[in-house]
Structures are given as C-alpha cells and as structure tokens.
Amino acid sequence: MKNDRLIPYQPLDLAEPADLVAEIRKRRGGQLINLDRMLLHSEPVARGWNHFIGNVRQQLSLDPKLRELGMCGVAVLNGAEYEFFHHAPPFLKAGGTQAQVDAMRYLGGNNFDPSSFSLLERDALELTLQMTRAIQVDPALMKRLQEALGNTALVELVTVIAAYNMVSRFLIALDIHPEDQAPKA
C-alpha cells in the first residue's frame, strides 16, 4: 500500500535516539504507537512530551476514572478518534461503563444523555466542555469541583483537560490514526 502521508510515521523499529526510544517503549509496554512515531521527528518535542504526558498519565493523585473521562471527553469534542481509541479502554478499566463510553460519544451535542454519570462526573464533563469549547469556565462549576475534589485534584483535572486538548490538536493536524487503521509504512 502506498503511503500518501504528508509527514510519514517514523519506522516501527526506530532505534535512535536510543535513550529516548527506550524510555518511550518502556512507558508503552515495548511498543511505539503512531503518536510516538510522529513525535520522534523532533527529539526535543518527543522528550518533553514523554516526560510531561507520562507524568499526567501515571503520576497524578486524581482518580484514574476522572482522568480518563476528561481525556475521552476532549477526544470527542475535538473529533480526535485516535485519542478516544486509546483512552476508552483505560476508562473502562478504571471503573467506567460501556454505557458511559457510548454516552460520551454525544458529549457537546443535543443527544448527550448524562444519566449514566454521577454528579461529579457530570461536572467533570461540563468542565471538559467549557475548557475545550468556550475556554472560559463558569466560576460556580469550579467552586463545586473544588469542594468535591480539593485543590490538588482540581488542578490535576484541569491539567489533564488542557494537556489532552494539546494532544488532540497534534493528532488532528498531523492526521494520526489508530494503529489498526494506519498504513504500516
């Protein structure tokens, strides 16, 4: 199959820079995913991304279900199917339900049904919607979330949403697709 990508993915067997490739493979369980293969066109970007996003994914005190809820919500709102493809399974593993995954597909639209989410999860999704679409966030929403989560977890939730808006914009601009839908070049 011919690869017509504007910027091709780096090869799956990329070996250099060795320390960085090894760090990414370690964080990914031995694999490079298409996102990594695109990031590795720029060593400074890939290094910074791996460190920052690695911390967001693995070092926060925020409930993993809320973390993945924010990531999935951003993915849907921005049309970043790659992001949703990679974060719906961890959301389920963290305690989410298939009904919630299905409902999230409609976030931001008239057909969104929040009934399968707790009040805190609804507020987290509303925060995701406001941060992603309007940028400005309702102070009353922030106050409710602060009371429910505390300062640290709220800062972490806001960071997750902000970070994954960056991720989705990178994915969409560079036309990065889930691994099972992309050419193997």
C-alpha positions in Angstrom: 0.0 0.0 0.0 1.4 3.4 -1.0 1.9 5.8 1.9 0.5 9.3 1.0 1.1 10.9 4.4 2.4 14.5 4.3 4.8 13.6 7.1 5.4 9.8 7.4 5.5 8.0 10.7 9.0 7.1 11.8 9.7 3.4 11.4 8.4 0.9 14.0 11.9 -0.3 14.5 13.4 3.2 15.1 16.4 2.9 17.3 17.8 6.4 17.7 18.0 8.4 19.9 18.4 5.2 21.8 17.7 6.5 25.3 14.5 8.3 24.3 13.2 5.5 22.2 13.9 3.1 25.1 12.0 5.4 27.5 9.0 5.7 25.3 9.0 1.9 24.6 9.2 1.3 28.4 6.2 3.6 29.1 4.3 2.0 26.3 5.0 -1.6 27.3 7.5 -2.2 24.5 5.6 -0.6 21.6 5.8 2.7 19.7 2.3 3.9 18.8 1.7 6.2 15.8 1.7 9.2 18.1 5.2 8.4 19.2 6.3 7.7 15.7 5.2 11.2 14.7 6.6 12.9 17.8 10.0 11.3 17.2 10.5 13.6 14.2 11.7 16.1 16.8 13.8 14.9 19.7 13.2 17.9 22.0 9.4 17.6 21.4 9.3 13.9 21.9 11.5 14.1 25.1 9.3 16.9 26.6 6.1 15.2 25.6 7.1 11.8 27.0 8.1 13.3 30.4 5.0 15.6 30.7 2.4 13.3 29.4 4.0 10.4 31.2 3.5 12.3 34.4 -0.1 13.2 33.5 -0.8 9.6 32.8 1.0 7.9 35.7 1.9 10.3 38.5 -1.3 12.2 39.4 -3.3 11.7 42.5 -6.5 12.3 40.5 -8.9 9.4 40.3 -8.0 7.5 37.1 -11.6 7.3 36.1 -11.9 11.1 36.2 -8.6 11.4 34.4 -9.7 9.2 31.6 -13.2 10.8 31.5 -11.5 14.1 30.8 -9.3 12.6 28.1 -12.2 10.9 26.4 -14.4 14.0 26.6 -11.7 16.1 24.9 -11.3 13.5 22.2 -15.0 13.5 21.4 -15.3 17.3 21.5 -12.3 17.8 19.2 -13.1 14.8 16.9 -9.8 13.1 17.8 -10.8 9.5 17.3 -7.2 8.3 17.9 -7.4 9.8 21.4 -10.7 8.2 22.1 -9.5 4.8 20.7 -6.6 4.9 23.2 -8.4 6.2 26.3 -11.8 4.5 26.3 -10.2 1.1 27.3 -8.4 2.7 30.3 -11.6 4.5 31.3 -13.4 1.1 31.4 -10.5 -0.4 33.3 -10.7 2.4 35.9 -14.4 1.7 36.5 -16.2 3.3 33.7 -19.1 1.5 32.0 -19.8 0.8 28.3 -23.0 2.9 28.7 -20.8 5.8 29.7 -18.4 5.3 26.8 -21.4 5.2 24.5 -22.9 8.3 26.0 -19.7 10.2 25.8 -19.8 9.9 22.0 -22.6 12.6 22.1 -20.9 15.0 24.5 -21.5 18.6 23.4 -24.5 17.6 21.3 -28.2 17.6 21.8 -28.3 13.9 22.1 -25.9 13.7 25.1 -27.6 11.8 27.9 -25.7 12.4 31.2 -27.9 10.0 33.2 -25.2 7.3 33.5 -22.8 9.6 35.1 -22.5 10.7 38.8 -22.9 14.4 39.6 -19.1 14.7 40.0 -18.6 13.0 36.6 -21.2 15.4 35.1 -19.3 18.4 36.5 -16.0 17.0 35.1 -17.6 16.5 31.7 -19.0 20.1 31.9 -15.6 21.4 32.8 -14.2 19.5 29.8 -16.8 21.0 27.6 -16.3 24.5 28.8 -12.5 24.4 28.7 -12.5 22.9 25.2 -15.2 24.9 23.6 -15.5 28.2 25.4 -12.1 28.3 27.2 -13.7 30.3 30.0 -15.1 28.3 32.9 -18.1 29.1 35.0 -16.9 30.0 38.5 -19.8 28.2 40.1 -18.7 25.0 38.3 -15.1 25.5 39.5 -16.4 26.0 43.1 -18.4 22.8 43.0 -15.4 20.9 41.7 -13.1 22.4 44.2 -15.4 21.4 47.0 -15.7 17.8 45.6 -12.1 17.3 44.7 -9.9 19.7 46.7 -7.3 21.9 45.2 -4.7 19.3 44.1 -7.2 17.1 42.2 -8.9 20.0 40.6 -5.6 21.4 39.4 -4.8 17.9 38.0 -8.2 17.6 36.3 -7.7 21.0 34.6 -4.2 20.0 33.6 -5.5 16.7 32.1 -8.1 18.5 30.0 -5.6 21.2 28.9 -2.9 18.6 28.1 -5.3 16.4 26.1 -6.6 19.4 24.1 -2.9 19.8 23.1 -2.7 16.1 22.2 -5.9 16.1 20.1 -4.8 19.2 18.2 -1.4 17.5 17.4 -3.2 14.3 16.3 -5.7 16.0 14.1 -3.2 18.5 12.4 -0.8 15.6 11.5 -3.6 13.2 10.6 -2.6 10.5 13.0 -4.8 7.4 13.0 -5.2 4.5 15.3 -2.7 1.8 14.7 -5.1 -0.7 13.2 -6.3 1.9 10.7 -2.9 3.2 9.5 -0.5 2.1 6.8 2.4 0.0 8.2 5.0 2.2 6.5 
